[in-house]
Amino acid sequence: MLVQKVISVPSLESYLDSLRFWLILWTVIVAIGLVVEYATDIAKFVTHMFRWVFLHHPPTEKIFNKTLIGGLLITVGVLGEAWIEFRASRAETHLRNANDAMVSQLNSEAARARKDAAGAIERASNAEADLAASNERAAQADARAAEAEKATEEEKVARLKIQAEIAPRRVTGNQTKQLVAFLHPTGSQGVAVISMLGSPEADDFAEDIGRALYACGFGVGVTKGVWITPIPRPFRVVYGSDRKDDAENINQALVKVGIASKLIVLEWAQKEPDALRLFVGPKP
């Protein structure tokens, strides 16, 4: 007989903190890679500016270009995302500590309330004249105990909701089976699944979706780490005139199996009749 391993809440919270640390680390690594990638352009820009300002030699070539500006913006954006992830992790830790303190306080109040109730019942049995007053105190104590237990349960539900919101999105095997049952490709054209730059969680989710669509019979190409504007939160679908049926079918199927929470707004690519692209961005 198999015995299911029970993992404590502190262990899960420690594991979640570890995952958050690695997420921040990989984001910083991406930012460092971007700095290395555009180091030559930045050095050239600084050299031209120095000569212009201090030596009065105007630059002989265009120093503000799309590559330099785009590289700086992407690098600053990735570093900003890493900083926000770090701040969010600290805020989550403070929230957990506050919730634990609240639970401890509520449990203490519940214990005191039960003790008061027991004392009220004992006094009622010893003094017939004080029965009415004792019963009233017992009822009040029970009410406080019920309120404490209710507050404890509400805190538990809130914590589980927070954990669900920060958990990475994945496509389960059951969802893949349901997609295979719902979707029937109308041709041999492929589907491009593209994830947002700087979101490892979106990269993994996009790869899962690509595998699921491939299992349905589509030709799938997965591209990770692409700068997408506007940013999909969490999806965008672009289709050509010849792929409208596939786009609508995929849209409805993603909602049916729970991969998407609502129907995605479809965007028509007027000059690309065979296009069908699914963009995957960060959580909304």
MARZA-866526 format. One record per residue: z, y, x of N, C-alpha, C, O in turn; residue number from 1. Coordinates in pm, whole numbers. Layout:
    n_c3    n_c2    n_c1   ca_c3   ca_c2   ca_c1    c_c3    c_c2    c_c1    o_c3    o_c2    o_c1  num
       Z       Y       X       Z       Y       X       Z       Y       X       Z       Y       X  NUM
...
***
This chain:
    n_c3    n_c2    n_c1   ca_c3   ca_c2   ca_c1    c_c3    c_c2    c_c1    o_c3    o_c2    o_c1  num
       0    -119      85       0       0       0       0     124      88      78     133     184    1
     -87     220      57     -97     343     134      13     439      94      43     456     -24    2
      74     502     195     179     600     170     124     739     203      82     765     315    3
     124     826     106      71     960     125     170    1044     205     288    1053     172    4
     120    1106     311     203    1189     397     231    1323     328     140    1392     283    5
     359    1358     322     400    1484     259     418    1589     368     496    1570     461    6
     347    1699     357     354    1808     455     436    1921     395     410    1967     284    7
     535    1965     471     624    2071     422     551    2204     416     451    2226     484    8
     604    2294     332     547    2428     321     554    2504     453     455    2569     490    9
     667    2501     529     668    2570     659     560    2519     754     501    2596     829   10
     535    2385     751     431    2331     838     294    2384     798     213    2419     884   11
     268    2390     667     140    2444     620     126    2592     657      18    2636     696   12
     234    2667     645     228    2808     680     203    2826     829     127    2915     869   13
     267    2741     912     244    2748    1057     100    2715    1090      38    2778    1176   14
      47    2613    1021     -93    2575    1045    -188    2688    1003    -287    2716    1071   15
    -155    2753     891    -237    2864     843    -235    2980     942    -338    3043     967   16
    -117    3009    1000    -108    3115    1102    -192    3080    1224    -256    3167    1284   17
    -192    2950    1261    -273    2906    1375    -421    2927    1348    -495    2974    1435   18
    -466    2891    1227    -607    2912    1192    -642    3061    1194    -749    3100    1239   19
    -551    3143    1145    -577    3288    1144    -591    3339    1288    -678    3422    1315   20
    -506    3288    1380    -515    3329    1521    -652    3294    1579    -715    3376    1645   21
    -696    3169    1553    -825    3126    1609    -940    3207    1548   -1037    3238    1616   22
    -928    3241    1418   -1033    3322    1355   -1044    3458    1424   -1154    3505    1453   23
    -929    3521    1451    -931    3650    1520    -987    3635    1662   -1065    3718    1708   24
    -946    3525    1730    -994    3502    1867   -1145    3490    1871   -1210    3551    1955   25
   -1201    3409    1780   -1347    3389    1782   -1420    3518    1746   -1528    3547    1799   26
   -1361    3597    1656   -1425    3725    1623   -1426    3819    1744   -1525    3887    1769   27
   -1316    3820    1820   -1311    3902    1941   -1413    3853    2043   -1478    3932    2111   28
   -1428    3719    2054   -1527    3664    2147   -1667    3710    2108   -1748    3746    2195   29
   -1696    3710    1976   -1827    3760    1930   -1845    3907    1971   -1953    3946    2015   30
   -1738    3988    1955   -1746    4129    1992   -1772    4145    2141   -1852    4229    2182   31
   -1703    4064    2225   -1725    4070    2369   -1869    4033    2403   -1931    4094    2489   32
   -1921    3929    2332   -2060    3891    2354   -2156    4003    2321   -2256    4022    2390   33
   -2126    4079    2215   -2212    4192    2179   -2206    4302    2286   -2307    4364    2319   34
   -2085    4325    2339   -2072    4425    2446   -2155    4384    2567   -2225    4467    2626   35
   -2147    4256    2604   -2226    4206    2717   -2376    4219    2687   -2454    4256    2774   36
   -2414    4188    2562   -2555    4192    2524   -2615    4333    2539   -2729    4349    2582   37
   -2536    4435    2502   -2589    4572    2504   -2535    4653    2622   -2545    4776    2622   38
   -2478    4585    2724   -2420    4657    2837   -2526    4737    2913   -2500    4849    2956   39
   -2646    4680    2928   -2752    4749    3003   -2792    4878    2932   -2805    4982    2996   40
   -2812    4871    2800   -2852    4991    2725   -2743    5098    2731   -2772    5217    2745   41
   -2618    5055    2721   -2507    5151    2725   -2499    5217    2862   -2478    5338    2872   42
   -2515    5137    2970   -2509    5192    3105   -2622    5292    3128   -2601    5397    3189   43
   -2742    5259    3078   -2855    5351    3092   -2827    5481    3017   -2858    5590    3067   44
   -2769    5469    2900   -2738    5588    2821   -2637    5678    2894   -2655    5800    2899   45
   -2531    5617    2950   -2428    5694    3022   -2488    5762    3145   -2455    5877    3174   46
   -2577    5690    3218   -2640    5748    3338   -2724    5870    3304   -2713    5974    3369   47
   -2808    5857    3200   -2892    5969    3158   -2807    6089    3113   -2840    6203    3145   48
   -2699    6062    3041   -2615    6171    2993   -2546    6241    3110   -2533    6364    3111   49
   -2501    6163    3210   -2436    6223    3328   -2533    6314    3402   -2498    6427    3439   50
   -2655    6265    3424   -2755    6347    3495   -2789    6473    3416   -2809    6580    3473   51
   -2796    6458    3286   -2833    6571    3201   -2723    6680    3202   -2752    6799    3214   52
   -2595    6636    3187   -2485    6730    3174   -2446    6791    3308   -2425    6912    3317   53
   -2435    6708    3412   -2381    6756    3539   -2489    6793    3642   -2467    6881    3725   54
   -2605    6728    3637   -2710    6755    3735   -2826    6834    3675   -2919    6873    3746   55
   -2821    6859    3541   -2923    6935    3471   -3063    6871    3485   -3164    6940    3500   56
   -3063    6739    3480   -3190    6664    3480   -3210    6601    3343   -3151    6497    3315   57
   -3289    6661    3260   -3308    6603    3125   -3363    6459    3135   -3436    6427    3229   58
   -3328    6376    3040   -3378    6237    3043   -3530    6236    3026   -3587    6315    2950   59
   -3592    6144    3096   -3739    6129    3092   -3783    6029    2987   -3903    6010    2965   60
   -3688    5965    2921   -3722    5868    2816   -3622    5884    2701   -3517    5947    2717   61
   -3656    5828    2589   -3572    5838    2470   -3445    5756    2491   -3453    5635    2512   62
   -3327    5822    2484   -3201    5751    2510   -3133    5706    2381   -3051    5614    2383   63
   -3166    5768    2269   -3112    5722    2141   -3219    5634    2075   -3321    5684    2030   64
   -3195    5505    2070   -3290    5412    2010   -3218    5317    1915   -3095    5311    1912   65
   -3296    5246    1839   -3237    5155    1737   -3153    5046    1802   -3050    5006    1748   66
   -3197    4999    1918   -3122    4891    1983   -2982    4938    2022   -2883    4869    1995   67
   -2973    5056    2084   -2843    5108    2126   -2753    5138    2007   -2638    5096    2002   68
   -2807    5213    1910   -2726    5250    1793   -2684    5126    1715   -2568    5113    1676   69
   -2780    5034    1692   -2747    4912    1618   -2644    4829    1691   -2551    4776    1629   70
   -2658    4816    1824   -2561    4738    1901   -2421    4796    1893   -2323    4724    1876   71
   -2413    4932    1905   -2282    4996    1896   -2219    4975    1759   -2100    4943    1748   72
   -2299    4993    1653   -2246    4977    1517   -2198    4834    1493   -2091    4812    1436   73
   -2279    4736    1535   -2240    4596    1513   -2113    4563    1591   -2023    4498    1539   74
   -2106    4610    1719   -1988    4582    1801   -1863    4644    1739   -1759    4579    1730   75
   -1874    4772    1697   -1760    4838    1634   -1722    4767    1504   -1604    4751    1474   76
   -1823    4723    1428   -1794    4654    1301   -1720    4523    1324   -1625    4492    1252   77
   -1763    4445    1424   -1697    4316    1451   -1554    4339    1502   -1462    4268    1462   78
   -1537    4440    1592   -1402    4471    1639   -1313    4518    1523   -1195    4483    1516   79
   -1371    4597    1432   -1294    4641    1315   -1253    4524    1228   -1141    4519    1177   80
   -1345    4428    1211   -1311    4309    1131   -1197    4231    1196   -1107    4183    1127   81
   -1201    4217    1331   -1094    4146    1401    -960    4218    1382    -857    4154    1362   82
    -963    4353    1388    -840    4430    1370    -785    4412    1228    -664    4395    1209   83
    -873    4417    1129    -828    4399     990    -771    4259     970    -670    4242     902   84
    -836    4157    1029    -785    4020    1019    -644    4012    1078    -555    3948    1022   85
    -624    4081    1194    -493    4080    1258    -388    4147    1169    -278    4095    1150   86
    -424    4265    1113    -330    4334    1025    -300    4254     898    -186    4250     851   87
    -404    4189     843    -385    4107     722    -293    3989     751    -211    3952     667   88
    -306    3930     872    -220    3817     909     -75    3861     917      15    3790     871   89
     -51    3980     976      87    4029     985     143    4061     847     259    4034     819   90
      59    4120     760     104    4151     625     138    4024     548     235    4020     472   91
      56    3921     568      83    3794     499     215    3733     546     291    3679     466   92
     242    3743     679     368    3691     731     486    3765     670     584    3702     630   93
     477    3898     661     585    3976     599     602    3938     452     714    3931     401   94
     489    3914     383     497    3876     243     567    3742     225     648    3725     135   95
     533    3646     314     599    3515     305     749    3528     331     830    3465     262   96
     786    3610     431     929    3628     460    1001    3691     342    1112    3650     307   97
     937    3790     280     999    3854     164    1011    3755      48    1112    3755     -23   98
     908    3671      28     914    3571     -80    1025    3469     -54    1097    3429    -146   99
    1037    3427      74    1143    3330     107    1282    3390      81    1371    3322      31  100
    1299    3518     117    1427    3583      94    1457    3594     -56    1570    3576    -100  101
    1351    3624    -134    1369    3634    -279    1407    3499    -339    1495    3491    -424  102
    1339    3393    -292    1371    3259    -343    1515    3222    -312    1586    3168    -396  103
    1559    3252    -187    1697    3222    -149    1797    3296    -236    1897    3241    -280  104
    1767    3424    -259    1856    3504    -343    1860    3452    -486    1966    3443    -547  105
    1743    3417    -540    1738    3366    -677    1810    3232    -689    1877    3206    -789  106
    1795    3146    -587    1865    3018    -590    2016    3037    -587    2091    2966    -655  107
    2061    3136    -507    2205    3165    -502    2256    3214    -637    2362    3174    -684  108
    2175    3303    -698    2214    3352    -830    2218    3240    -933    2305    3236   -1019  109
    2123    3148    -923    2120    3037   -1017    2243    2948    -999    2302    2901   -1096  110
    2280    2925    -871    2398    2842    -845    2524    2909    -900    2609    2844    -961  111
    2533    3040    -877    2649    3111    -930    2651    3107   -1083    2756    3092   -1144  112
    2532    3121   -1143    2524    3119   -1290    2569    2983   -1344    2640    2977   -1445  113
    2527    2874   -1278    2569    2740   -1325    2720    2722   -1309    2786    2659   -1392  114
    2772    2778   -1200    2917    2767   -1179    2993    2842   -1288    3094    2795   -1339  115
    2941    2961   -1323    3004    3037   -1431    2998    2960   -1563    3094    2961   -1641  116
    2885    2895   -1588    2871    2818   -1712    2971    2703   -1718    3034    2679   -1821  117
    2985    2632   -1605    3081    2521   -1602    3223    2571   -1624    3302    2509   -1695  118
    3254    2685   -1563    3389    2740   -1583    3413    2782   -1727    3523    2765   -1780  119
    3309    2836   -1791    3323    2877   -1930    3349    2757   -2020    3430    2763   -2112  120
    3277    2646   -1992    3296    2525   -2075    3436    2468   -2057    3500    2424   -2153  121
    3483    2469   -1929    3619    2416   -1903    3726    2499   -1972    3821    2445   -2029  122
    3710    2630   -1966    3809    2716   -2032    3806    2699   -2184    3909    2711   -2250  123
    3687    2672   -2239    3677    2653   -2384    3754    2529   -2430    3813    2529   -2537  124
    3752    2423   -2346    3823    2300   -2382    3975    2318   -2371    4049    2248   -2440  125
    4021    2409   -2288    4166    2430   -2270    4223    2531   -2367    4344    2529   -2393  126
    4142    2618   -2419    4196    2723   -2507    4108    2737   -2629    3999    2794   -2622  127
    4156    2684   -2743    4081    2691   -2868    4055    2835   -2908    3950    2866   -2964  128
    4150    2924   -2881    4138    3063   -2925    4028    3137   -2847    3968    3232   -2898  129
    4005    3091   -2721    3904    3161   -2640    3766    3096   -2648    3678    3126   -2568  130
    3749    3005   -2745    3623    2930   -2752    3501    3020   -2771    3399    3002   -2705  131
    3512    3117   -2861    3398    3202   -2890    3357    3283   -2766    3239    3293   -2733  132
    3457    3340   -2699    3426    3421   -2579    3369    3334   -2467    3279    3376   -2395  133
    3422    3212   -2453    3373    3123   -2348    3229    3081   -2374    3147    3075   -2282  134
    3200    3052   -2500    3063    3013   -2535    2965    3128   -2506    2853    3104   -2461  135
    3007    3250   -2533    2920    3364   -2507    2891    3379   -2357    2778    3404   -2316  136
    3000    3362   -2274    2980    3371   -2129    2889    3258   -2079    2807    3278   -1990  137
    2907    3140   -2138    2823    3027   -2097    2676    3053   -2132    2587    3023   -2054  138
    2653    3109   -2251    2515    3139   -2292    2453    3242   -2198    2336    3230   -2160  139
    2531    3344   -2161    2480    3446   -2068    2448    3386   -1931    2349    3420   -1867  140
    2537    3296   -1888    2514    3233   -1758    2389    3147   -1760    2310    3148   -1666  141
    2371    3072   -1870    2249    2990   -1882    2124    3076   -1884    2021    3040   -1827  142
    2135    3193   -1950    2019    3284   -1954    1984    3332   -1814    1866    3338   -1778  143
    2088    3367   -1734    2062    3410   -1596    2002    3296   -1514    1913    3318   -1432  144
    2051    3174   -1537    1996    3060   -1464    1849    3038   -1500    1767    3009   -1413  145
    1817    3052   -1629    1678    3033   -1673    1587    3140   -1613    1475    3112   -1570  146
    1638    3266   -1610    1559    3374   -1551    1536    3351   -1402    1427    3378   -1350  147
    1640    3301   -1333    1626    3273   -1190    1524    3162   -1166    1440    3171   -1076  148
    1532    3056   -1247    1437    2946   -1230    1294    2991   -1263    1198    2949   -1197  149
    1281    3076   -1364    1149    3128   -1399    1092    3213   -1286     974    3202   -1252  150
    1179    3298   -1227    1133    3382   -1116    1092    3296    -997     995    3326    -928  151
    1169    3189    -973    1134    3098    -862     999    3034    -886     918    3024    -794  152
     973    2991   -1008     845    2928   -1041     730    3028   -1029     623    2994    -979  153
     753    3152   -1074     650    3254   -1062     618    3285    -916     502    3306    -882  154
     720    3287    -831     697    3310    -687     614    3197    -629     524    3220    -548  155
     645    3073    -670     569    2958    -620     423    2968    -660     333    2943    -579  156
     398    3004    -787     260    3019    -835     187    3129    -758      71    3114    -722  157
     257    3242    -734     196    3353    -660     161    3312    -517      55    3349    -466  158
     250    3236    -452     223    3193    -315     105    3097    -309      21    3107    -220  159
      99    3005    -406     -15    2913    -409    -146    2988    -433    -250    2952    -378  160
    -140    3094    -515    -260    3175    -541    -307    3245    -414    -426    3251    -386  161
    -209    3298    -336    -245    3364    -210    -307    3265    -114    -407    3296     -48  162
    -250    3146    -105    -304    3044     -15    -446    3004     -55    -531    2980      30  163
    -469    2998    -188    -604    2963    -235    -705    3073    -202    -821    3044    -172  164
    -659    3201    -208    -751    3312    -181    -792    3319     -35    -905    3358      -4  165
    -701    3280      56    -733    3289     199    -788    3158     254    -830    3153     369  166
    -788    3052     172    -842    2924     220    -994    2934     234   -1059    3002     154  167
   -1052    2869     336   -1198    2875     355   -1272    2804     241   -1225    2703     189  168
   -1387    2859     204   -1471    2797     101   -1548    2680     162   -1603    2692     271  169
   -1552    2567      93   -1628    2451     138   -1693    2384      16   -1648    2403     -97  170
   -1797    2307      41   -1863    2229     -64   -1815    2085     -52   -1832    2022      52  171
   -1755    2033    -160   -1702    1898    -157   -1812    1795    -182   -1922    1828    -227  172
   -1779    1669    -151   -1875    1562    -177   -1906    1549    -325   -2020    1521    -362  173
   -1806    1569    -410   -1829    1560    -554   -1921    1671    -602   -2007    1647    -688  174
   -1905    1792    -548   -1994    1902    -586   -2137    1873    -542   -2232    1907    -613  175
   -2154    1811    -426   -2288    1775    -381   -2353    1675    -476   -2470    1688    -510  176
   -2275    1574    -520   -2328    1476    -615   -2370    1543    -746   -2473    1509    -805  177
   -2289    1638    -792   -2323    1708    -916   -2450    1791    -900   -2532    1797    -991  178
   -2467    1855    -783   -2589    1932    -759   -2712    1841    -761   -2815    1876    -819  179
   -2700    1725    -698   -2812    1629    -697   -2849    1591    -840   -2967    1574    -871  180
   -2747    1577    -928   -2775    1541   -1067   -2839    1656   -1144   -2920    1632   -1234  181
   -2804    1781   -1112   -2854    1896   -1186   -2991    1943   -1140   -3074    1984   -1222  182
   -3016    1938   -1008   -3135    2002    -953   -3248    1903    -929   -3226    1791    -883  183
   -3368    1947    -962   -3489    1868    -939   -3596    1964    -886   -3656    2037    -965  184
   -3621    1964    -754   -3718    2060    -698   -3854    2049    -765   -3900    1940    -799  185
   -3919    2166    -782   -4050    2170    -847   -4164    2165    -747   -4281    2163    -788  186
   -4135    2163    -619   -4241    2158    -518   -4183    2127    -382   -4064    2095    -370  187
   -4267    2136    -278   -4223    2102    -144   -4174    2223     -65   -4130    2208      49  188
   -4179    2345    -126   -4135    2462     -52   -3987    2453     -18   -3911    2384     -86  189
   -3948    2524      88   -3812    2516     134   -3724    2627      78   -3770    2715       6  190
   -3596    2618     113   -3497    2718      77   -3431    2764     207   -3384    2681     285  191
   -3426    2896     230   -3360    2951     348   -3218    2991     309   -3198    3072     219  192
   -3121    2932     378   -2980    2966     355   -2934    3045     477   -2938    2995     589  193
   -2889    3171     454   -2861    3264     564   -2720    3318     547   -2682    3365     439  194
   -2640    3311     656   -2502    3358     650   -2487    3490     723   -2567    3526     809  195
   -2380    3563     686   -2355    3699     735   -2297    3696     875   -2214    3611     908  196
   -2340    3790     958   -2290    3805    1094   -2141    3838    1093   -2094    3919    1013  197
   -2066    3773    1184   -1925    3804    1202   -1833    3734    1105   -1716    3773    1094  198
   -1879    3632    1034   -1795    3561     938   -1809    3411     961   -1895    3347     899  199
   -1727    3353    1050   -1736    3208    1074   -1715    3127     946   -1777    3021     929  200
   -1629    3176     857   -1607    3104     731   -1735    3100     648   -1765    2997     588  201
   -1811    3212     644   -1938    3214     571   -2041    3123     639   -2123    3062     571  202
   -2038    3115     774   -2129    3024     845   -2108    2880     801   -2204    2809     770  203
   -1981    2836     798   -1951    2698     758   -1989    2673     612   -2042    2568     579  204
   -1961    2771     525   -1992    2757     383   -2143    2748     363   -2191    2668     282  205
   -2219    2831     436   -2364    2828     425   -2420    2692     471   -2512    2638     410  206
   -2361    2638     577   -2408    2508     626   -2380    2399     522   -2463    2310     500  207
   -2263    2405     458   -2231    2308     351   -2333    2318     237   -2381    2216     188  208
   -2364    2441     195   -2459    2461      85   -2597    2408     125   -2666    2345      45  209
   -2637    2435     251   -2766    2385     299   -2774    2233     293   -2875    2178     251  210
   -2666    2165     335   -2666    2018     328   -2678    1970     184   -2750    1874     154  211
   -2605    2038      93   -2608    1996     -47   -2748    2014    -106   -2796    1926    -178  212
   -2815    2126     -78   -2950    2149    -130   -3049    2051     -67   -3144    2007    -132  213
   -3027    2017      60   -3114    1918     124   -3100    1783      55   -3199    1711      38  214
   -2977    1748      16   -2954    1623     -55   -3025    1622    -191   -3057    1516    -244  215
   -3050    1741    -247   -3120    1751    -375   -3272    1734    -359   -3343    1717    -459  216
   -3321    1739    -237   -3464    1722    -215   -3536    1846    -167   -3658    1843    -149  217
   -3464    1956    -147   -3528    2077     -96   -3543    2069      56   -3464    2004     124  218
   -3646    2136     107   -3654    2159     250   -3567    2280     282   -3592    2389     230  219
   -3466    2262     367   -3364    2365     388   -3364    2409     533   -3369    2327     625  220
   -3359    2541     553   -3338    2598     685   -3214    2686     682   -3207    2779     602  221
   -3116    2657     768   -2991    2733     771   -2991    2824     893   -3010    2779    1006  222
   -2968    2954     870   -2961    3053     978   -2824    3121     972   -2785    3174     868  223
   -2752    3118    1085   -2617    3174    1088   -2615    3306    1164   -2698    3332    1251  224
   -2516    3390    1127   -2489    3511    1202   -2598    3617    1194   -2639    3672    1297  225
   -2646    3646    1074   -2751    3747    1056   -2690    3872     994   -2609    3864     902  226
   -2730    3989    1046   -2682    4115     987   -2759    4140     857   -2881    4160     860  227
   -2689    4140     743   -2751    4149     611   -2706    4277     543   -2586    4307     538  228
   -2801    4354     492   -2769    4473     412   -2852    4472     284   -2972    4445     291  229
   -2793    4501     167   -2648    4516     153   -2576    4383     172   -2635    4276     158  230
   -2446    4392     206   -2368    4271     235   -2350    4191     106   -2305    4246       6  231
   -2386    4061     107   -2363    3978     -14   -2214    3947     -31   -2148    3904      63  232
   -2163    3970    -150   -2022    3941    -176   -2007    3866    -308   -1986    3929    -412  233
   -2018    3732    -308   -2041    3652    -187   -2185    3602    -170   -2217    3544     -66  234
   -2274    3623    -271   -2408    3568    -262   -2514    3672    -298   -2486    3769    -369  235
   -2636    3650    -246   -2757    3717    -294   -2869    3613    -294   -2874    3527    -206  236
   -2958    3623    -392   -3074    3533    -397   -3200    3618    -408   -3212    3702    -498  237
   -3294    3596    -318   -3423    3664    -319   -3531    3559    -340   -3533    3458    -270  238
   -3621    3582    -436   -3721    3482    -469   -3858    3546    -486   -3870    3664    -520  239
   -3961    3465    -462   -4097    3507    -488   -4142    3463    -626   -4073    3386    -693  240
   -4257    3513    -669   -4304    3484    -804   -4328    3335    -829   -4314    3288    -941  241
   -4364    3261    -721   -4389    3117    -738   -4260    3035    -732   -4264    2914    -755  242
   -4147    3097    -703   -4022    3023    -687   -3915    3063    -790   -3797    3034    -772  243
   -3959    3130    -898   -3861    3179    -994   -3784    3064   -1058   -3662    3073   -1075  244
   -3854    2954   -1095   -3784    2842   -1160   -3679    2782   -1069   -3567    2755   -1111  245
   -3716    2760    -941   -3619    2704    -846   -3500    2797    -830   -3387    2751    -825  246
   -3525    2929    -822   -3416    3026    -804   -3320    3021    -923   -3198    3019    -904  247
   -3374    3018   -1045   -3288    3015   -1164   -3212    2884   -1173   -3094    2882   -1209  248
   -3279    2772   -1140   -3212    2642   -1147   -3098    2633   -1045   -2990    2586   -1078  249
   -3123    2679    -922   -3018    2677    -820   -2903    2768    -862   -2787    2733    -844  250
   -2935    2884    -916   -2832    2979    -960   -2740    2915   -1064   -2617    2923   -1053  251
   -2799    2852   -1165   -2719    2789   -1271   -2640    2670   -1219   -2526    2649   -1260  252
   -2701    2592   -1129   -2634    2474   -1076   -2513    2512    -990   -2410    2446    -997  253
   -2525    2618    -910   -2413    2660    -827   -2292    2699    -912   -2178    2674    -874  254
   -2318    2760   -1028   -2208    2795   -1118   -2150    2671   -1184   -2028    2659   -1197  255
   -2236    2578   -1226   -2189    2457   -1295   -2096    2374   -1208   -1996    2320   -1258  256
   -2126    2362   -1080   -2045    2276    -993   -1929    2351    -929   -1850    2292    -856  257
   -1918    2482    -955   -1804    2558    -905   -1821    2618    -767   -1724    2669    -711  258
   -1942    2613    -710   -1965    2678    -580   -1970    2829    -597   -1918    2902    -513  259
   -2030    2877    -704   -2032    3019    -739   -1948    3038    -866   -1952    2956    -957  260
   -1872    3147    -870   -1785    3171    -985   -1861    3232   -1104   -1815    3225   -1218  261
   -1976    3292   -1077   -2057    3350   -1183   -2202    3352   -1139   -2233    3332   -1021  262
   -2293    3378   -1235   -2435    3380   -1202   -2466    3491   -1102   -2410    3600   -1110  263
   -2554    3460   -1007   -2593    3555    -904   -2709    3640    -955   -2799    3589   -1022  264
   -2706    3769    -925   -2817    3857    -962   -2936    3825    -873   -2927    3835    -750  265
   -3048    3786    -934   -3168    3747    -860   -3252    3869    -825   -3268    3960    -907  266
   -3306    3872    -702   -3388    3983    -654   -3530    3933    -629   -3550    3833    -561  267
   -3627    4003    -683   -3767    3960    -675   -3831    4015    -548   -3829    4136    -524  268
   -3888    3926    -467   -3965    3965    -349   -4112    3972    -389   -4182    3870    -387  269
   -4159    4090    -425   -4292    4107    -484   -4404    4062    -391   -4505    4007    -436  270
   -4388    4084    -259   -4495    4053    -165   -4479    3917     -98   -4556    3884      -7  271
   -4382    3838    -141   -4361    3705     -83   -4353    3602    -194   -4242    3564    -234  272
   -4464    3557    -246   -4461    3467    -363   -4390    3335    -338   -4335    3277    -432  273
   -4388    3286    -215   -4326    3156    -186   -4183    3170    -137   -4121    3070    -102  274
   -4128    3290    -132   -3995    3312     -74   -3884    3260    -165   -3890    3274    -288  275
   -3783    3200    -104   -3660    3165    -176   -3547    3164     -71   -3535    3070       8  276
   -3465    3270     -74   -3361    3284      26   -3226    3301     -45   -3213    3377    -141  277
   -3126    3227       5   -2989    3238     -45   -2902    3294      67   -2879    3229     169  278
   -2852    3418      45   -2768    3483     145   -2621    3455     112   -2579    3467      -4  279
   -2545    3417     214   -2402    3386     197   -2322    3486     278   -2338    3496     400  280
   -2234    3562     209   -2153    3661     277   -2005    3626     272   -1970    3516     230  281
   -1917    3717     314   -1774    3692     311   -1719    3688     169   -1789    3722      74  282
   -1595    3648     158   -1532    3644      26   -1527    3784     -33   -1511    3882      41  283
   -1541    3796    -166   -1534    3929    -227   -1392    3986    -223   -1369    4097    -270  284
***
